Amino acid sequence: MKRGKQSGLLLSILTALTLATCVDPIPFSAEDKVPKLVIFGSFSQLSKDHEVTISLTGEFGSLGIPVQGAGVELIDEEGNTAQYVEYQEGKYILPEGAMCGELGKAYKLTVTLQNERRYESTWEIMPETIQIEKPTFEVNKRPIVSSVNVLVDHFFIDILIDIPLRTLSGDKAFLRWEVEETYSVITLQCSVFSGSQICYLNVNNNFDKLNIFTSIDDSQKRLEKYRVYSRLVVPYQEFSEWHYFNVFQYAISESTYEYWSKIDIVSNPTGSIFDKTAAAVTGNITEIGGSSEVLGFFEVAAITFGRVRTTRQELMEWIQFPKTCNRFIAPQYQPDFCCNCKILPNNIPRPDYWGE
């Protein structure tokens, strides 16, 4: 199983608004053009994909300059340490197996810049896991506003799960979800000298909205067929063969949930959570022996996983759409990728779960 990284949940920070009524106001200075340090990191009980992104904000919170050459270290409550390695400008990854996350154990992140200024997160305890149950999909028709301001019905595919709303020890649930999509394309035999080929591709997910949930005010014991993701059934090429939805469920702490709630409020509906947020949302990282403001967050989560596979034959029960790369139509009348799917963006190696 290979999980698509979110590049440390990279958020560039604007300095503009205050938060809505249920969240404390966020102070800002419209004329403050001093770059701020942004640190995003995540750690879980999984054996890989632990990443930290460090950057400086640009003018008015736009995406700034990657911070290179930092020393990034993970510390557990027993004093054990593990060092991150910079694999790309401003992006640091924990080597696989360098430290194993354990449920109920506390961790913190420390960052030392080349100018010897040091930063650290608060101690964060890895919560109990909450299992995903019965992942499935449905196709539903819903109206959306067209370019001429008319409501038009479109087909959406909804990813649904069942989840308990308590941990095994009875604690309330604080959850966040990410969904990774992969699909395949099978080409035509466009000449006597070439056969068909199969390409495997990732879908670019724009993360237009954070998907978070808490059962703190919910008296139910579980949710059934809870929608964690929805998208249009277009373009058809992505659904002409197999299409997988890999659901990652993050069990997080209450303080982490509150942080993402603030990010969600100030980043929507203006755009993607990876574009620009409307306020400088401080997190759980501070400067050691200093007072400079640090943006970002170090998240410690317990991740569980679910997978849904769809096929064109299944989707045709709801929606009739043409098959991409139809062998009964001459290749010259079909898209170029029907002869060479390697020209499509986001080609990946064959996932190890393909066929499950």
C-alpha positions, 0 to 999 in steps of 0.5 A: 500500500502506497499512500500519496503524500500531502507534502506535509499539509503545506499551507501558505498563510495570508494575514487578513481576517478574523475567525467566525463567532464560534472560534477565537479571533486571530490577530493580524497586521495587514502591514506586517510583511515580515516573513513568518516561519511555517512548519508542517509535520505529521507522524503516525503508527505507519512505517513510512510517509512521515514528512515535515515541510518548512518554508517562509511566507511570502508577501501577504501570506503567499507561498514563500521560500523553502527553508533548506539545511534545517535539522529536524528531529523527532523525540518520544517520551522516553527520550529516543530520537530520530533524524529527518533527511532533506529529500527536496528543498524544504521537505524532510522525511523520516527514514522508514523504520527510524522510529515506530509510532505507538498508540498512547505514546507522546512525541514532539518535533524539534527544528534547528535552522542554519542560523541556530534558531530552534523551534519545538512543538508541544508533546502530542499523544498518539490517540487510539485508532478507530476502524473504518467499516464497510467502505463502499460507494454510491452514485447519486445525481445532484444539481450544480450551478452551470456557467450560465447560472442554471442548476444542472443535474450531474452524477457524483460518486460518493465514498461511504463508510461506517464508523464507531463514534467512540474509541475502545476505551470509550473516548469521543472521536476526533477524525480527519480523512484524506482520499487518494485515487488511482485508475488505469487506462488500457491502450489500443493496438494502434499498429502491427508493431505495437500491442496494448499497454496498461498505465496506472495513474494518480488523480490530482486531488485539489483538497478543496475542503478539509474533511473533519468530524467530532462526536463530542456533541453526538449521542449516537454510537456509530455512523452508517454510510457516512460520506467522506468523499464525493466527486463528479464522474468525469472525465470518463477516461478515469472511470473506463477501467478500474478506479480505486479510492483509498481512504485514510482516516486520521484519529487525532487529538481534540487540540489537533481537531480545533486547529484544523477547524480554524484552518477550515473556517478561514480557508473556505470557501475561497479556495483550496486548503493548499492555496492561501488561508485568510488568517495567520493561524498559529499552531503547536510550534514555538521558538525556543528562547524566542518570541517569533510567531510560527505558523503550522502544526505538528500532527500526531495521528493514528491512521486506519485505512479502507479501499473502494474499487469501482469498475465501468460495468458497475457505474453503468448501472447508474450512468451510461458513458462511452468507453475511452479507447474503444477498439471499434473506433479507428485510433486516429479518431480517438485521444492520443493517449489511446495509443500511448498512455505514458503521455498522460500526467501522473503515471505511477508504477503498478500499485501492489493492491491492483486487482484486489 
